[in-house]
Amino acid sequence: MKPSIQFLFTLIFLFCLYSCNNKPYPRPMQIADSIVIQDPDSAVLLLEKLEKDIIKEPENTRMYYYLLYTKAKDKAYIPHTSDSLMQRVLHYYQSNKDKKHLPEAYYYTGCVYRDLGDAPQALDYFNKAIEASKKSPDYKVISLIYSQTGTLYLYQDIYDLAMNAFKEAYNYNKMAKDSVRIVYNLRDIGRTFTGLNNADSALCYYKKSYEQALKIKDKHLIDVTQYGLASLYVQLHKYNLAKQILQSTSRDIKRGYASGVYSISADLYYKLGKTDSAVYFFNKMLNEGTVYAKQSAHWGLASIAIEKSDCNTAIKQLRDYNTYTDSIQKITATETIKKKHSLYNYQLRENENNKLRRKNAYQTLWIGYASIAVILLLAFIVSYIQYNKRKKAQWQIQLNKLKQIKEEQYKRSIQFIEENKIQIKKLEETLQLTKGEYNTLKEKLLKAQKNAIEQTNTQIKAKLKEEELAEMNLKKSDIYILFHKSVNDSTLKITNDDWDALQEAVDNTYNLFTQRLNALYPISEIEKRICLLIKISIPIKDIPYLVSRSKQAVTSARKRLYEKIYGESCAPETFDAFISEF
């Protein structure tokens, strides 16, 4: 009997333990869970009321509460400010190997790091969420992960990866038959095509998104798709169409979309010349916009202030613009994101390769790898020696070219003229001394030397005058004026033909400037354009705008070009001086 009684008590104890661990979630928590997608604001309020009492609940309930609370805040567009809570949740579900909640835990941890401005870390967790959800039947969660991954790539301007992610999200939502999320997916694909400068495809997907929203008869979704269309129409200069759309959309803009709507409106009215309306929306962006919107708003307000000759306001707005530009540069990690993506793909491939490698004999592999390593090492050594020889020879040629250029520039300089004058003066003094010596031959020789130097000076002065007149003509030319005006007038669009015309004008003025520069070291199209702008005295701070690159990218290009030409690093200002004199 004793063993039977003992066994019975054990069963009762295990049943009680199981019952305690599987205690139902509190009623407010269950309600919040059921409404978190449709009404996240109410879900946040319900969960916050439960905050004090949740401490008394079992650990599994507490952890799901924290996950649900993070999820509700994310759906309500409330920015996450700390990762400590989700790290606790993630550690719990990892330790318990909870296949049900782990994908969401990874995903919302990624969302936290996204809001904290750590895009590489966010991508890491999104990739882990995708891996954890591979065997999950919850297509909606998987599509959400891909969608957010695509958005992360989009903000880093990595459009090819963004497109792949959004199309994956679309496919999973089709499998889930989630017509609402499909609207967003089509909209996001359209946004990506806009980034790729493919206006036709972008318009096609925006219209598909709009048609899908009309089928659902959801006013908010219709507005969301309309905002995308309006933004595209502004970029295509179809201002009337954009204005019609914005006037037809709801004035009750939901949180999370206000920033984009105000940005579209401000851009539209500014381009229509309605500065009062533009200023109104720029200020709305400053109050409710994202960091990107605020940067754009300060630039817009600065442009308007410049047009009104309000220097004090313009300076203040430009300072604020630079502050937000610095903030954006800190959270922009395009290269790191690409490396993370490559590493993730590499790890996936390696996992598959490892399974195949186990089937082979380790000894054979070791011998094969060792042989390959020796061959590669020898090949590398030989290649490196040859490379060094070629590099030294090329560098000597480069030095000779630079030396020749400096000599030519010197022989056409004012300094050379002045030194010639000193030489002429010395010859005149010598001539005075030889007059009393009755040495006619010597006197003739000195006079010939003096005349030759004087003729050289005359030729140099004529050449300098010719160059000065050519430079004056360049500064009066339409193409020169166009580029200088475009710095302060965003409505002026620089085309490839304009760039070609500028190159031709500069080459004609400065003795085949680009050909001589390219002969020193082959340069890319962007590098050439930077050099042309420096040559025509465009302020350095305005060059990034004209070449559609960041300030940091332009600075790096100037430093890199000097290193290519001189083989040593320097401040970018040194390169600017070189180009001005070249």
Secondary structure, DSSP 4 states (H G I P E B T S, - for coil): -HHHHHHHHHHHHHHHHHHHHTPPPPHHHHHHHHHTTT-HHHHHHHHHHTTTTGGGS-HHHHHHHHHHHHHHHHHTTPPP--SHHHHHHHHHHHHTT-TTTHHHHHHHHHHHHHHTT-HHHHHHHHHHHHHHTTT---HHHHHHHHHHHHHHHHHTT-HHHHHHHHHHHHHHHHHHT-HHHHHHHHHHHHHHHHHTT-HHHHHHHHHHHHHHHHHHT-HHHHHHHHHHHHHHHHHTT-HHHHHHHHHHS-SSPPTTTHHHHHHHHHHHHHHTT-HHHHHHHHHHHHHH--HHHHHHHHHHHHHHHHHTT-HHHHHHHHHHHHHHHHHHHHH--HHHHHHHHHHHHHHHHHHHHHHHHTTS-HHHHHHHHHHHHHHHHHHHHHHHHHHHHHHHHHHHHHHHHHHHHHHHHHTTSHHHHHHHHHHHHHHHHHHHHHGGGT-HHHHHHHHHHHHHHHHHHHHHHHHHHHHHHHHHHHHHSHHHHHHHHHTT-TT----HHHHHHHHHHHHHHTTSHHHHHHHHS---HHHHHHHHHHHTT--GGGHHHHHT--HHHHHHHHHHHHHHHHSS---HHHHHHHHHH-
